[in-house]
Amino acid sequence: MGGVTSSMAAKLAFFPPNPPSYKLVRDETTELFLMSPFPHRENVDILRLPTRRGTEIVAMYIRYPMAVTTLLYSHGNAADIGQMYELFIELSIHLRVNLMGYDYSGYGQSSGKPTEQNTYADIEAAYKCLEENYGAKQENIILYGQSVGSGPTVDLAARLPRLRASILHSPILSGLRVMYPVKRTYWFDIYKNIDKITLVRCPVLVIHGTADDVVDFSHGKQLWELCQEKI
């Protein structure tokens, strides 16, 4: 029963757009990666990043002039960074931050298959790139996780004590709790945010609509309450 339920939870958790909303091409002159159909922007880098689990993920990095803070954005389900492209550009401008968005393994033009463990490796690869390629410091990085993206966000935040902050947008308590109102955590559950959130040391902002019909408002409310217990 556990294996069946775990498989069901995973299938509901991962829903990559099919076909992907963009194609990855390499410019013959500059040898830079481009995301078709989006035009090249001087302040946007398109990257392929290797992960510790053997996949390669596609990421985009947006530079904002003189920005110190960087937002690392883990998008929600049924989306890829092509669909998020214009929003990422607007967020960078309005918040005056550098921004990195990435596609999970099996999403967009990232290789491999979407699994819980792969998404943990995916966000680690993106974070490593920020530190090593762009000189971002942990204390100047804000993690942003939307819906399913709250899983890798909370997991990484729990292991990085000096983060500037974390933002959870329509977060889930766990994968199984999206489907069933269970009162305890089972070993086969995925994205156990309810158990990991108390390990997050940085400030946490929770954003959740009261009329959310995909992830019930109670998920965000309970995570916020658990954060308050740490204060």
HUHU-V913373 format. One record per residue. N is the residue number from 1. PSI is psi in whole degrees, -180 to 180 (999 if undefined). OMEGA is omega in radians with two decimals (none if undefined). Layout:
BEGIN
n->N psi->PSI omega->OMEGA
n->N psi->PSI omega->OMEGA
END
This chain:
BEGIN
n->1 psi->-41 omega->-3.13
n->2 psi->-45 omega->-3.13
n->3 psi->-39 omega->3.13
n->4 psi->-45 omega->-3.13
n->5 psi->-41 omega->3.11
n->6 psi->-42 omega->3.12
n->7 psi->-41 omega->3.11
n->8 psi->-44 omega->-3.14
n->9 psi->-42 omega->-3.14
n->10 psi->-40 omega->-3.14
n->11 psi->-37 omega->3.11
n->12 psi->-28 omega->-3.08
n->13 psi->-34 omega->-3.01
n->14 psi->120 omega->-3.06
n->15 psi->67 omega->-3.08
n->16 psi->143 omega->3.10
n->17 psi->137 omega->-3.13
n->18 psi->111 omega->0.08
n->19 psi->166 omega->3.06
n->20 psi->155 omega->-3.07
n->21 psi->-4 omega->-3.11
n->22 psi->164 omega->3.01
n->23 psi->148 omega->3.11
n->24 psi->121 omega->-3.12
n->25 psi->158 omega->3.10
n->26 psi->127 omega->3.13
n->27 psi->127 omega->-3.06
n->28 psi->-29 omega->-3.09
n->29 psi->-51 omega->-3.06
n->30 psi->-16 omega->-3.06
n->31 psi->17 omega->3.08
n->32 psi->148 omega->3.03
n->33 psi->142 omega->3.08
n->34 psi->153 omega->3.05
n->35 psi->108 omega->3.10
n->36 psi->134 omega->0.29
n->37 psi->20 omega->-3.05
n->38 psi->138 omega->-3.14
n->39 psi->154 omega->3.09
n->40 psi->135 omega->3.05
n->41 psi->138 omega->-3.09
n->42 psi->-28 omega->-3.08
n->43 psi->11 omega->-3.12
n->44 psi->125 omega->3.06
n->45 psi->133 omega->3.04
n->46 psi->128 omega->-2.96
n->47 psi->153 omega->2.89
n->48 psi->123 omega->-3.04
n->49 psi->128 omega->3.07
n->50 psi->146 omega->3.08
n->51 psi->164 omega->-3.13
n->52 psi->-9 omega->3.12
n->53 psi->13 omega->2.99
n->54 psi->6 omega->3.07
n->55 psi->170 omega->3.03
n->56 psi->125 omega->-3.13
n->57 psi->152 omega->3.07
n->58 psi->134 omega->3.14
n->59 psi->157 omega->3.02
n->60 psi->137 omega->-3.14
n->61 psi->126 omega->-3.11
n->62 psi->123 omega->3.10
n->63 psi->134 omega->3.00
n->64 psi->133 omega->-3.04
n->65 psi->125 omega->3.04
n->66 psi->10 omega->-3.12
n->67 psi->142 omega->3.05
n->68 psi->-37 omega->-3.09
n->69 psi->142 omega->3.09
n->70 psi->133 omega->3.08
n->71 psi->124 omega->3.07
n->72 psi->109 omega->-2.93
n->73 psi->121 omega->3.03
n->74 psi->109 omega->-2.97
n->75 psi->172 omega->-3.11
n->76 psi->-172 omega->-3.09
n->77 psi->162 omega->3.08
n->78 psi->33 omega->3.12
n->79 psi->159 omega->2.96
n->80 psi->175 omega->-3.01
n->81 psi->-15 omega->3.00
n->82 psi->-43 omega->3.10
n->83 psi->-27 omega->-3.11
n->84 psi->-5 omega->-2.96
n->85 psi->-55 omega->-3.07
n->86 psi->-36 omega->3.09
n->87 psi->-42 omega->3.11
n->88 psi->-43 omega->3.12
n->89 psi->-46 omega->-3.12
n->90 psi->-42 omega->3.12
n->91 psi->-44 omega->3.14
n->92 psi->-42 omega->-3.11
n->93 psi->-50 omega->-3.03
n->94 psi->-32 omega->3.13
n->95 psi->-11 omega->3.14
n->96 psi->50 omega->-3.13
n->97 psi->157 omega->2.86
n->98 psi->152 omega->-3.11
n->99 psi->134 omega->2.99
n->100 psi->127 omega->2.99
n->101 psi->152 omega->-3.09
n->102 psi->158 omega->3.05
n->103 psi->135 omega->3.08
n->104 psi->160 omega->3.03
n->105 psi->130 omega->-3.13
n->106 psi->-4 omega->3.09
n->107 psi->148 omega->3.13
n->108 psi->-129 omega->3.11
n->109 psi->19 omega->3.04
n->110 psi->144 omega->-3.11
n->111 psi->172 omega->3.07
n->112 psi->-166 omega->-3.13
n->113 psi->148 omega->3.11
n->114 psi->119 omega->3.02
n->115 psi->163 omega->3.12
n->116 psi->-51 omega->-3.09
n->117 psi->-35 omega->3.09
n->118 psi->-39 omega->-3.14
n->119 psi->-32 omega->3.06
n->120 psi->-41 omega->3.09
n->121 psi->-34 omega->-3.14
n->122 psi->-50 omega->-3.11
n->123 psi->-32 omega->3.07
n->124 psi->-41 omega->3.13
n->125 psi->-41 omega->3.12
n->126 psi->-44 omega->3.13
n->127 psi->-43 omega->3.12
n->128 psi->-40 omega->3.11
n->129 psi->-41 omega->3.12
n->130 psi->-43 omega->-3.13
n->131 psi->-49 omega->-2.98
n->132 psi->-37 omega->-3.07
n->133 psi->-30 omega->-3.03
n->134 psi->2 omega->3.05
n->135 psi->21 omega->3.14
n->136 psi->141 omega->3.11
n->137 psi->145 omega->-3.10
n->138 psi->-43 omega->-3.07
n->139 psi->-8 omega->3.10
n->140 psi->11 omega->-3.11
n->141 psi->133 omega->3.04
n->142 psi->126 omega->3.07
n->143 psi->136 omega->3.13
n->144 psi->118 omega->-3.14
n->145 psi->125 omega->-3.12
n->146 psi->124 omega->3.06
n->147 psi->-117 omega->3.10
n->148 psi->-33 omega->3.12
n->149 psi->-15 omega->3.08
n->150 psi->-24 omega->3.14
n->151 psi->-61 omega->3.09
n->152 psi->-30 omega->-3.14
n->153 psi->-49 omega->-3.14
n->154 psi->-40 omega->-3.14
n->155 psi->-45 omega->-3.14
n->156 psi->-42 omega->-3.12
n->157 psi->-34 omega->-3.14
n->158 psi->-17 omega->-3.09
n->159 psi->2 omega->-3.12
n->160 psi->96 omega->-3.00
n->161 psi->-16 omega->-3.03
n->162 psi->18 omega->3.12
n->163 psi->150 omega->3.07
n->164 psi->-46 omega->-3.13
n->165 psi->169 omega->3.00
n->166 psi->142 omega->3.10
n->167 psi->126 omega->3.12
n->168 psi->116 omega->-3.05
n->169 psi->114 omega->-3.07
n->170 psi->53 omega->-3.05
n->171 psi->161 omega->3.10
n->172 psi->146 omega->3.02
n->173 psi->-42 omega->3.03
n->174 psi->167 omega->-3.13
n->175 psi->-45 omega->-3.11
n->176 psi->-36 omega->-3.10
n->177 psi->-18 omega->3.03
n->178 psi->-32 omega->-3.09
n->179 psi->-39 omega->-3.04
n->180 psi->143 omega->3.12
n->181 psi->58 omega->-3.11
n->182 psi->152 omega->-3.08
n->183 psi->-7 omega->-3.14
n->184 psi->165 omega->-3.13
n->185 psi->128 omega->3.11
n->186 psi->153 omega->-3.08
n->187 psi->-29 omega->-3.06
n->188 psi->1 omega->3.12
n->189 psi->161 omega->3.09
n->190 psi->156 omega->3.14
n->191 psi->67 omega->-3.10
n->192 psi->63 omega->-3.13
n->193 psi->-35 omega->-3.11
n->194 psi->-31 omega->3.14
n->195 psi->-27 omega->-3.05
n->196 psi->-22 omega->-2.99
n->197 psi->-32 omega->-3.13
n->198 psi->-12 omega->3.10
n->199 psi->-9 omega->-3.12
n->200 psi->122 omega->-3.04
n->201 psi->-21 omega->-3.09
n->202 psi->165 omega->3.03
n->203 psi->142 omega->-3.12
n->204 psi->128 omega->3.01
n->205 psi->127 omega->3.10
n->206 psi->128 omega->3.10
n->207 psi->121 omega->-3.13
n->208 psi->126 omega->3.12
n->209 psi->138 omega->-3.12
n->210 psi->-20 omega->-3.12
n->211 psi->19 omega->3.14
n->212 psi->121 omega->-3.12
n->213 psi->8 omega->3.07
n->214 psi->-56 omega->3.04
n->215 psi->114 omega->-3.04
n->216 psi->145 omega->-3.14
n->217 psi->-28 omega->-3.11
n->218 psi->-27 omega->3.11
n->219 psi->-52 omega->3.13
n->220 psi->-40 omega->-3.12
n->221 psi->-45 omega->-3.12
n->222 psi->-38 omega->3.09
n->223 psi->-41 omega->3.11
n->224 psi->-42 omega->3.14
n->225 psi->-39 omega->3.11
n->226 psi->-35 omega->3.07
n->227 psi->-38 omega->-3.13
n->228 psi->-30 omega->-3.14
n->229 psi->-21 omega->-3.13
n->230 psi->-22 omega->-3.03
n->231 psi->999 omega->none
END
